[in-house]
């Protein structure tokens, strides 16, 4: 290999390196807080949460890969809802999803 060919090869690799480095950076992990108005383990509440996660997967948001979901179960108890609403706000999620009037009211405070 001649000297000029070598310099051209190395120069091209160095010029392309920043482009390839940028392309391989991981996506930012998004965070969603969920405040459910049901008991943990409630079948209907679990079904709602699973349907939500399934819809998010269809949109390319995969739990553990580029999405974190923090779920709290208020069990229709205003004190639990207030406590869990404060916890979720402290986590600074990108968005908070609530189910039920008590959960929404607790979060608004």
C-alpha positions, 0 to 999 in steps of 0.5 A: 500500500502506498503512502498516499493510499494509506493517508486517504484510508486513515483520513476517511476513517477519521472523518467518518468516526464522529458520524458513526459515534453519534448514530450509536448513542442510546435513546433517552429513557422516558419515564411514565408515572401511573397512579391507579385507583385500584388495589394491586393485583386487581384483574381489571386494573392489571388488564388496563395497565397491560393494554397500555403497555401493549399500545406503547410497544406498538408505538416503539416504546418498550418497557426496560429498553427506552421506557420506564413505567412507575406504577402506584396502586391507590386502592380508592383510598384518598390518603394512599392516592395523595402519598403516591401522587407525591412520590410520582411527582418527586420522580419527575416523570415525563408524563403521569397517567391516572385512573379515576377521580380520586387519583386525578384529584390527588395528583392535582394537589 
